[in-house]
Amino acid sequence: MRYGMNPQQTAAEAAPVHPGRAPLRVLYGTPSYINWLDALNAWQLVREAAEVLGAPAAASFKHVSPAGAALAGPVDEAVARQHGVDPATVGPLTSAYLRARDGDPKSSYGDFAAVSHEVDAELAELLARVVCDGIVAPGYAPGVAAALGRKRKGSFLVLEADADFIPPAAESREVYGLRLSQERDPVPVSAGLLADVVTGEMPDASRRDLLLGLVVLRRTQSNAVCYLKDGMALGIGAGQQSRVDCTRLAGAKTDTWWLRRHPLVRDLVFREGIRRQDRINWQIRLVEGDLTADERDRCREALGGEPPELGPQERAAWLARLTGVAFVSDGSLPFRDNVDHARRHGVTCIAEPGGSIRSDEVAEACRTHGIALARTGLRLFHH
């Protein structure tokens, strides 16, 4: 490897558990320790999502958790404008990655991408225009891998996954001289996990989003929750010690995703020469509503005029229009506060393992808010 978790950790190597049976192979570039972790987790996510939901899938990974994940689907005007694509003609794999990257585009800056199908020329052309550090896929169209390998002066990582690879039944890691081993999680994500609906009714579209959320959280650092709509993750909260903090963090990301679609924000006109990522970042900062004096000056320079502001009433009215959002938790909701906060972000259905001592209170909160609740009985912690 290029190095371990940090550049000072120079003695680092990656080797298959069984010689000659590596799940990924390097086509271009030299991965680091974290690159490998991102690629291995991201590939498993998109592979399972495509198998479970029958559609091309993509993920945008940062620091061993997805910043976004999505299935192929419609690319809306906000995304099309940002990336200069025609939503009527964009291909399914490119649409999946655009939608995955749009869930949290600030965090996706410098991401590791993963897609479930062969990378075509269209997706390669998009990758050449965005700040992305590498990609893992089960294959590449002729000439595509070599073209991607020239990106970033040859440091862009191009990894190919073995789609037929079957992982060992057990997995282990060594930490501070201690080897930890466990059975690989054998339970597949399937529609049967949503059979126990204890409150409300679950539309088919919501079930699809909940299944995607379960796949996403299986590869997200715990504690983790995910808000989803129309086959894409809108907000992912990862690695929080408090579940309700995770719920609030991911909810804030969901609000930001929706506020970026407000016409006042979506239609912002920036001065020529302002980079795509800077335009996205200014949209996010504007909807967050707490520009510092220095940021206001720089935003004014980028726009060539005074930054617009969403007033409290206009902001609240727009957020109230977001509905039909699915919410998935990788562990049992311990208190009803998670439901109360989730409802603020348009949530109408929830999937969680159940089994906490206050599960009845959680169910009652869902009834109060008119939220459909499915108990999966499956914890999906990932560390």
Secondary structure, 3 states (H helix, E strand, C coil): CCCCCCCCCCCCCCCCCCCCCCCEEEEECCCCHHHHHHHHHHHHHHHHHHHHHCCCEEEEEECCEEEEEEECCCCCHHHHHHHCCCCCCCCHHHHHHHHHHHCCCCCCCCEEEEECCCECHHHHHHHHHCCEEEEEECCECCCHHHHHHCHHHHCCEEEEECCCCCCCCEEEEEECCEEEEEECCCCCCCHHHHCCEEECCCCHHHHHHHHHHHHHHHCCCCCEEEEEECCEEEEEEECCCCHHHHHHHHHHHHHHHHHCCCHHHHCCCCCCCCCHHHHHHHHHHHHHCCCCHHHHHHHHHHHCCCCCCCCHHHHHHHHCCCCCEEEEECCCCCCCHHHHHHHCCCEEEEEECCCCCCHHHHHHHHHHHCCEEEECCCCCCCC
